[in-house]
Amino acid sequence: MRRADPTIRIAVTGAGIICSIGRNKDEVWRSIQESRAGIGVMSRFEGETFPTDIAAEVNVDLAALAPIDAREAKRLSRSDLLALVAADEAMKQADAGAAKPLPRERAIVSTGTSTGGLLEGEEYYFRRLVKGRRRARASRVLQQPTSGPSEAVASVFGLGGGVMSNATACASAGAAIGVAADLLRSHHADAAIAGGSDALCRLTYSGFNVLQAVDPAPCAPFSAERKGITLGEGAAYLILERWDDAVARGAKIIAELRGYGATCDAHHPTAPAEDGRGAEAAMNGALGDGNAVSASIDYVNAHGTGTLLNDSAETKAIISAIGRGVPVSSSKSFFGHTLGAAGGIEAVITVLALQNQLAPPTLRLDRAADDCTLDYVPNTPRPLAMANALSNTFGFGGSNVSLLFSRVL
């Protein structure tokens, strides 16, 4: 495999997003400006009972939004449809106003996901259990693989450069973006659509409840009252190109992906290392990859789950890697923890923050915990001069990814 050339700059020429606070970038950003969260009583699993009953659901007709007909939509999983909606917005932005379209024959799809079509597999199982084998559609099982979202995006948009599906827990989409950048720098692809997609399903909802990691109220990251995560769903993608290629085809560059760092705590199946060493190393890796210094970071979009251990460990990591003065916030307070999609959704939020020079707030933060000692931009968006920002995504097993984005004037 050819080595990646670290001198090659990576341009972001498109972004697309769908989550509980909006169907596209405009709706999502309006919700952030208005400090309006998308968390409510869960309706996805009828007749189910769990210790908690809230989630950040996408309550729209995905089949109507996706760029396919209704018949084709029935063949796809919910995660596939979420991916198609976000990818469609990103692709349209990448081509808007450009002299030449995005080169599709060598464009790769790199998706992070943790559930794929597991919801559809569950539906087959429960229908067979209740209605019998003849009343259950076996085709629902075919929608279960985690490769589904990448394959759906490649098929619908005719992207021939290859597909990848990354499943490293909640760091999945961040890693998918970083790997895509390396494939561009090594000339294995000429363009990339990279991000993540995950739909709510029973296994993750019940599993996190069994772990006692879910807050019965909407999550409150970094707060003294925090009790855990709020689960959500959604998808987001970035269009990545080599800088010179984007300029040559006349594309509008909306941000630069300067670098990324990926590490593993090698500590525990679910809990992070309490000293934050893996997260710190990921941030330092992103700085090194982007030839940047800690003093140049103006904002950190934190992983910020709302769990006692994660928020404390990430705070220590940020202090060690960046310092105490940098503004930090958790956008999960708006749309919950979207698991494998989180790194993609929060990367798009970080790009929007740089474009609008506005730091998203951390909602429901009335009093920070004693072990959370940074400036978390509580409750209200803050105008902020930002040239460089980090987007952190950490996952089970100690997987850590940090992405470094820079503003383009």
C-alpha positions, 0 to 999 in steps of 0.5 A: 500500500502506498504511503500517505503524503502528509503534505497533501491538504484535505479540503471539505467541500460538502457536509450533510446531516440528519438527527433529532434536531433537524433534517439538514444543516440549516435546521440543525444549526437553527436548533443550536442557535436557539438552544433547542434540544431534540430529546423526548419520550421514545416511540420507536419500540412499541410495547417495550418497557425499559428502565428509562423512556427517553431518546433523541429520535429522528421523527420524519419520513426517511423514505420521503427524504431519501433520494430513492423511490418508495419501492427501493426504500423498503429494501433498505434499513433505517440506518441505510436511509439515514445515511442516504439523506445525509449523503444526498445533502453533502453531495449536492453541496460538493457539486453546487457551483463547481465547474466540474462534478465530483469524480465519482469513479474513484470516490470511496464511501467510508462509514462508521456504524455500530448497529447497521441494520440491527433494528430490522433483524430485531423486527424479523425475530420478534415478528417470527416469535409472535406471528410465526415463521410464515408471517415474518419477512426473511428479507429483513435479515438481509438488511442487518449487516453493518456494511449496508449504509456504505453500500447504499450510498455507493449504489445510489450515487454511483461511487466506484472507488470502494466502500468501507464500514468501520465499527469501533464503537462510538469512535467509528465515524471519526475513524472512518473520516480519518482513514478516508483522509489517508486514502486521499493522501496516498492516492488510493481515491480521488474523493471520499464521502466519509461519516457515520450512520446509526439507528436506534435499536432494542439491543443498544437501548436495553444494553445501555440500560443494563449497564446503568449508563442511561440518564432517566432525564435528558443528559447533562454533560459535565454537570454535577447532576449528570447520571449518564447518556441519552441515546440518539440516532442520525447520520452525517457525512463530509465530502473530502478531496485533495485541496488542489483537486477541489480548487481545480474543479472549482468547488467551494471549500468550506473547511480543511481537515488538518489532521487526526489522531487515533489511539486505544486506552487498552484499559477496560471493555467499557470504561475509559482510563481515568487519567484520560491518557488515551484521549490525550494521546488522540488529541496530541496525534491530531495536533501532530498530524496537522502540524499545529500547536495546542495554543492554536486550538480555539474550541473543542467539540467534546465527546461529552457523553454525560457519564461520570467517568467519561466527562471526568477523563475527557476533562483531564485529557483536554487540560493536559493536551490543550490547557484550561483556557479553551472553550469546550462544549458537548453537542450531545446535549442536543441530540443525544449519543448517536453511537457509531454516527457520533463522530460524523455528526459532531464533525459536521457540527464542528465545521458549522461552528467554524463557518459561523464563528459560534460555539454551540452550548452545553445544555442543562449545565447549571452547575459543573461537577467538581471534577469538570473544571473547564469552560463548557459554554453553558446553555447559550451559544457563544460568538467565538473567533475560531481558526482551529477546532478539535472534534473528539469521539471516544468509544468502548474498548478505549477507542479514541479519535480526535479530528482537527478542522480549520476555518477557510476564509 
